[in-house]
Amino acid sequence: MNEKKNSNLQFVQTLLPIIGAVLVVAGAIAYICLKLADELKYNEKWKDYDECGWH
């Protein structure tokens, strides 16, 4: 019984850092995608002013 508890604890201790790393990477990718989308939206908004020298 005690051996099974240690096995489960070891599994959880191995799995938690992996899950944490995956969440950090997913968060970083989401942040980059949102920043790129925001920049594209900004550039689309002001593209008409590029031709007249206001930008």
N, C-alpha and C positions, 0 to 999 in steps of 0.2 A: 504494500500500500504506500509506504513512504517513498519507494523507488518511483512509483507512478507520479506522485506529487512533484518530485524533483524533475522528472521528465517534462511535466506540464509547465513547471516554472521556467525551466531552461528554454522551452519552446517559446513561451511568452517573452522572455528576456531577449531572445533572438529576433522575434518578430516585431516588437515595438520599435526598435531603432530603424528597421527597414520601412515600416509604415510611416514613421516620422520623416525619413528622408524623402520618400515618395510624395508626401504632403508638401514638403518644402519646395521640391522641384516643381510640382504642379502649381503651387502658388506663384513661384517665380515666372513660370511660363504664362500664367494668366495675367500677371502684372505687365509683362512685356507686350502681350497681345493687346491689352487695354490701352497701354501707352501708344502703341502703333496706330490703333484705331482712332484714338483721340487726335493724334497728329495728322492723320489722313483727313479727318473731319475738319480740322482747323485749316489745312491747306486747301481743301475743297471750298470752304467758305470764302477765303480771301484770294482765290486764284484770279478772279476777274480784275482785281486791283493791281496785279503784277504788270499788266500791259500798260497801265496808265501812270506807273511810277510811284504809286502810293505805298508800295510795300517794300 
